């Protein structure tokens, strides 16, 4: 069985909140292992923002697809994700998060302004 059936998420927040779910692919390979000793290997795909960040990105399917499709295609071809794709993904994520942050801030100030 390949480790590519699930993706790891190496971010500390994912680890703390989800009890080492970030090493999910090792669990699929060795289901008998307790979560405390699950491992990560270099051939395992990794979610760029962990499970928590990925859940937020999934709320906007065009952004999710733009981020994940190149990664999935590279993995399916047995290649590593190129540095260019990683940089492009980073810019996309920061842009998306900036827009979401700005909208949330605007809405909060409007609500606070109306009810204050």
Buried (B, 14 or more C-beta within 10 A) or exposed (E): EEBBEBBBBEBEBBBEEBEBBBBBBBBBBEEEEEEEEBEBEEEBBBBBBBBBBBEBBEEBEEBBEBBBEBBBEBBEEEEEBEEEBBEBBEEBBEEBBEEBEEEEEEEEEEEEEEEE
